Structures are given as C-alpha cells and as structure tokens.
Amino acid sequence: MSNFQDKINNKEKGIWKYAEFYDELVEKKNRLYLEDGNSEEIESENINKISKINHLYFKREDENETESLKGRSLAYQVSLAKQNGKKELVISTSGNAGIAAATYCQQARIKLYIFISPDTESAKIVQMQKYDPIIIKSARAIRMANYLSARYKIENLRPSVNDSSIEGFKSIAFEIFEGLGEIDALFSFVTSGSSFVGIGRAYRHLHEVGEIEKMPKLFAVQSGKIKSIAKEFEKINEFDHSNAGKLGTKKTRRKNEILEIIKLSKGSGIYIKDSELQEAKKVLAENKIYTSGEGCASFAASVKEGRKNHFNKVVCLLSGKQRETSDQVNEEKIKMVESFDDIDSVMSGKFDCC
C-alpha cells in the first residue's frame, strides 16, 4: 500500500508540501518560500479543438512568483545552502534562474554572484537587479562562474552542474498528479534537463509505489541550436533562428538519464522549427496566453503529437514569462570581465571599472 499521501504535508506551501520526497531533507526553519509552486493547470476548449487533444492543460509556471519554473529549483537549492551555512553563492544564467536565485538569496541574506552573457535580455537583468546581487557580464560567463566557484570555494547553483537543482522540480509532477490524476503525456522544453529529470524521477516514484498504473509519455522539446536530445529521435538537417533556449546549455551531462526517462515513459524528443514556434505563439496570443519561446515550443510540440496520437489528457509546461525589452538596466552596477584576473579583482574589491 502506497504511503504517498501520508508523506504530503498540506500545512506547507509550494514545493515544501513534498519535502519528504527530496533527496536531502531541508529543516522547516530553513525553508524559503515566495509563492513559487501550486501553479494553475488550465485548459481552453478552443485550443483543445486545435490540438486534437480532448483535454490539453497548460501548467502555468510563467505565473510563479519568480516568473518561471526555475523558482522551484532555486527555492530548494538556496534553502539547502542556508541550512549548510553558506554565506555566498554563484550562478551563471540565461536569465530566469538568475532572477529566482537573486530573489531567494536576498530572502536568505546570502551574497550572490550572477554571471550573464552580453546577450541576456534586458528585462531579465532589470528583474535581477531588484534583489541587489553582484551581476558580472562576460562573453565567457559560464567559464568565469566556474573559475570563481572553484578558486574561491563558492557553491555554483547552475542547474547543469548542481544536482540539488533536480529536487524542487519533482514538485511539478506531484502537483499535476494531485490536481489531474493520471495523464497521457507531458511536454517540456529541455536544455540542461534538470527539470525534465526531476519530473521523470517523480513520475517513476509514483509508478513504483503504485499511485499510477503507468508513467505518462514524457516529451523533451528542443528548438534552435538546442538539439542534443531531439537529434536522437529525428533527423535535423539545419538550424533556424529560433530563440527558444538560445542561451541555454547546448550539451547536457544528463543526456543519458534523460534518454532513459524517455524510454521508460515511451515518450520522445521533438525538434520545433521557428515557423512552428511562431504559429504556436500566435494561437496562444489569440487565446490570451502569453509565455516564453520555450513555452510556445512546448505547445507546438503538443499540437504536433496530438494530431498523431489519441491523447485524452495532456499537460504542456509553460516554463517562463514572456518579457518585453527594457531600458531600465542600471549598467553602472554591472561588472564587465574578460579574464580570470578580472574575477580576482572583483573578489578583492579592486575592480574599478564597470
């Protein structure tokens, strides 16, 4: 007999309802919470007709407090860092993870170094700056963050290198199960794959303890230059200019586990062209749903598969908020670095120019 329901703590909020299911338990006093989690699962009769799916639900992660699904991951990661006595943390990010990390680090009173690419969306930088992290811009942001982490023994939160990032994402699957019961399929955009792995592990657990008869088919959606998983399932002749996942991890060390989860669930990898993404974006806008390119790609994939399969109940993750360009960036507070020596100057307080 499954004790899944017994382990859920309905007195807790967000991802912490499922605290007993995470690999390392975060004590209640260290749990950070900012309204991330418990996102809505909505459906539209009009979109159901277009997709040929009886019930297509959108999991509105774009409406989380930190405006993306990354808030679930960072809520757990920063809470665990707080429990472990960390005073400083570092992350390299395309934007959403940086926003979530900055938000939770401010709540935990932990100093945060955020490394960003020169191509990072201005609206995301503005949102990060609200929480007063140290923002460092570099054409080699990932490498510079890795150097700072190794040289100064500061934990790197980046999902592609930090396995604790997987835990908070498990809550997505648990919420869907509690709200909708068993589903036929789930579509999610994949770069590093931390969220996909978290969802997959949670569904595997639900299956192993007998809560669900079978895992839903899990579809890893990719677009543009992000294709490491999709290319295992279909021939991709060339890349178009899709911006979905543009600054995300192009090759993931979690590839083998992602492929195992796809095989176990009888899902697939799907590549979405920019033309398909733009059509999906148009349909969503016509139905007053505005989300990121990654969310649009996931919707395009669900429509693509929905027309080939007889799905009854499907979930499409809208992973982040659609953002407009902003001219409110405080450039004076951003440090520009190009070398390890520049990083050392930042850490010693001798970095003068921004």
MIDO-816529 format. One record per residue (C-alpha): x, y, z; residue in one letter. Coordinates in steps of 0.5 Angstrom, whole numbers. Example, Ala and Ser with C-alpha at 12.3 -4.5 7.8 and 13.67 -1.06 7.14 Angstrom:
    c1    c2    c3 r
    25    -9    16 a
    27    -2    14 s
***
This chain:
    c1    c2    c3 r
     0     0     0 m
     3     7    -2 s
     4    12     3 n
     5    18    -2 f
    -1    21     1 q
     2    20     8 d
     8    24     6 k
     5    30     4 i
     5    36     9 n
    -1    40     7 n
     0    45    12 k
     6    47     8 e
     6    51     2 k
     9    51    -5 g
    15    46    -6 i
    15    44     1 w
     9    40     1 k
    13    35    -2 y
    19    36     3 a
    20    29     5 e
    21    26    -2 f
    27    30    -3 y
    34    27    -3 d
    36    31     3 e
    31    34     8 l
    31    41     9 v
    29    43    16 e
    23    47    17 k
    27    53    20 k
    31    54    13 n
    25    53     8 r
    25    59     4 l
    18    61     0 y
    16    66    -4 l
     9    64    -7 e
    13    59   -12 d
     9    53   -14 g
     2    51   -14 n
     2    54   -21 s
    -5    53   -24 e
    -7    48   -29 e
   -12    51   -34 i
   -15    49   -41 e
   -18    52   -47 s
   -24    49   -51 e
   -21    53   -57 n
   -14    50   -56 i
   -17    43   -55 n
   -20    43   -62 k
   -14    46   -65 i
    -9    41   -62 s
   -14    35   -63 k
   -13    33   -55 i
   -19    32   -51 n
   -16    36   -45 h
   -10    40   -46 l
    -8    43   -40 y
    -3    49   -39 f
     2    48   -33 k
     3    56   -32 r
    10    56   -29 e
    10    63   -32 d
     6    66   -27 e
    10    63   -21 n
    12    69   -16 e
    19    69   -19 t
    16    68   -26 e
    19    61   -29 s
    19    54   -26 l
    26    56   -24 k
    24    59   -18 g
    22    51   -15 r
    29    49   -16 s
    32    55   -13 l
    28    55    -7 a
    30    48    -5 y
    38    50    -7 q
    38    56    -3 v
    34    54     3 s
    39    48     3 l
    45    53     2 a
    42    57     8 k
    42    50    12 q
    49    48    10 n
    51    55    13 g
    53    58     6 k
    55    66     6 k
    56    66    -1 e
    53    63    -8 l
    55    64   -15 v
    51    62   -21 i
    51    63   -29 s
    45    64   -32 t
    41    66   -39 s
    36    70   -34 g
    31    66   -31 n
    35    62   -26 a
    39    69   -24 g
    32    72   -22 i
    30    66   -18 a
    37    66   -15 a
    37    73   -13 a
    30    73   -10 t
    32    67    -5 y
    39    69    -4 c
    36    76    -1 q
    31    73     3 q
    36    68     6 a
    41    74     6 r
    46    70     2 i
    51    74    -2 k
    50    72   -10 l
    55    73   -16 y
    51    72   -22 i
    55    71   -29 f
    51    73   -35 i
    52    74   -43 s
    52    80   -46 p
    46    78   -50 d
    42    77   -44 t
    35    80   -44 e
    35    87   -41 s
    28    86   -38 a
    31    80   -34 k
    37    84   -32 i
    32    89   -29 v
    29    84   -25 q
    35    81   -22 m
    38    88   -20 q
    31    89   -16 k
    35    84   -11 y
    42    87   -11 d
    46    81   -13 p
    53    82   -16 i
    52    82   -23 i
    58    80   -28 i
    58    80   -35 k
    62    77   -39 s
    63    73   -46 a
    65    67   -42 r
    60    67   -37 a
    60    60   -35 i
    67    59   -35 r
    68    65   -31 m
    63    63   -26 a
    66    56   -26 n
    73    59   -24 y
    70    64   -19 l
    67    58   -16 s
    73    53   -16 a
    78    59   -14 r
    74    61    -8 y
    70    55    -6 k
    63    58    -7 i
    58    53    -9 e
    55    54   -16 n
    48    54   -17 l
    48    53   -24 r
    43    47   -26 p
    47    44   -31 s
    53    43   -26 v
    49    42   -19 n
    45    36   -18 d
    41    39   -12 s
    37    43   -17 s
    33    37   -19 i
    30    36   -13 e
    25    42   -13 g
    23    40   -20 f
    20    34   -17 k
    14    38   -14 s
    11    40   -21 i
    10    32   -23 a
     7    31   -16 f
     2    37   -16 e
     0    35   -23 i
    -2    28   -20 f
    -5    31   -14 e
    -9    36   -19 g
   -11    32   -25 l
    -9    25   -23 g
    -6    20   -29 e
    -5    24   -35 i
    -3    21   -42 d
     3    26   -44 a
     7    32   -41 l
    11    37   -46 f
    17    41   -43 s
    23    45   -46 f
    30    42   -45 v
    36    45   -44 t
    41    42   -38 s
    35    38   -37 g
    35    39   -29 s
    27    40   -29 s
    26    34   -34 f
    30    29   -30 v
    26    32   -23 g
    19    31   -27 i
    22    24   -29 g
    24    22   -22 r
    18    24   -19 a
    13    20   -24 y
    18    14   -23 r
    17    14   -16 h
     9    15   -17 l
     9     9   -21 h
    14     5   -17 e
     9     6   -11 v
     3     4   -14 g
     0    11   -15 e
     0    11   -22 i
    -1     5   -27 e
     4     8   -32 k
     8    14   -33 m
     6    19   -38 p
    10    20   -44 k
    15    25   -43 l
    17    29   -49 f
    23    33   -49 a
    22    39   -53 v
    28    43   -56 q
    29    48   -62 s
    34    53   -65 g
    41    51   -63 k
    39    47   -57 i
    38    40   -60 k
    42    35   -56 s
    36    30   -54 i
    32    32   -60 a
    37    29   -65 k
    37    22   -62 e
    30    22   -65 f
    29    25   -71 e
    34    28   -77 k
    35    35   -76 i
    38    38   -83 n
    40    45   -80 e
    38    50   -75 f
    34    56   -76 d
    34    62   -72 h
    29    60   -66 s
    31    64   -60 n
    28    59   -55 a
    33    56   -50 g
    38    61   -54 k
    43    62   -48 l
    41    55   -45 g
    46    49   -44 t
    47    46   -51 k
    50    40   -49 k
    48    37   -42 t
    52    32   -38 r
    45    29   -36 r
    43    26   -43 k
    44    19   -41 n
    39    20   -36 e
    34    24   -40 i
    34    19   -45 l
    33    13   -40 e
    27    17   -38 i
    24    18   -45 i
    25    11   -46 k
    22     9   -39 l
    16    13   -41 s
    15    11   -48 k
    16    19   -50 g
    21    22   -55 s
    25    28   -56 g
    22    33   -61 i
    25    39   -65 y
    21    45   -66 i
    22    50   -72 k
    22    57   -71 d
    16    57   -76 s
    12    52   -72 e
    14    56   -66 l
    11    63   -68 q
     5    59   -70 e
     4    57   -63 a
     6    64   -61 k
     0    67   -65 k
    -5    61   -63 v
    -3    62   -55 l
    -4    70   -56 a
   -11    69   -60 e
   -13    66   -53 n
   -10    71   -49 k
    -4    66   -46 i
     3    70   -47 y
     9    66   -45 t
    16    65   -47 s
    19    62   -53 g
    21    56   -49 e
    13    55   -47 g
    11    56   -54 c
    16    51   -57 a
    13    46   -52 s
     6    48   -54 f
     8    47   -61 a
    10    40   -60 a
     4    38   -56 s
     0    40   -62 v
     5    36   -67 k
     4    30   -63 e
    -3    31   -61 g
    -5    31   -68 r
    -2    24   -69 k
    -4    21   -63 n
   -11    20   -59 h
    -9    23   -53 f
   -14    24   -48 n
   -11    28   -42 k
    -4    32   -43 v
     0    37   -40 v
     4    43   -43 c
     9    46   -39 l
     9    54   -40 l
    16    55   -37 s
    17    62   -36 g
    14    69   -37 k
    14    73   -44 q
    18    79   -43 r
    19    86   -46 e
    25    89   -48 t
    27    94   -42 s
    31   101   -42 d
    32   101   -34 q
    38    97   -33 v
    43   100   -29 n
    49    99   -33 e
    54   102   -27 e
    52    97   -23 k
    54    91   -28 i
    62    89   -28 k
    65    87   -34 m
    70    82   -34 v
    74    78   -39 e
    79    74   -35 s
    81    71   -29 f
    85    77   -27 d
    79    81   -27 d
    75    76   -23 i
    81    76   -18 d
    80    84   -18 s
    72    83   -17 v
    74    79   -11 m
    79    83    -8 s
    75    89    -8 g
    80    92   -13 k
    75    92   -19 f
    74   100   -21 d
    71   100   -28 c
    64    97   -30 c
***
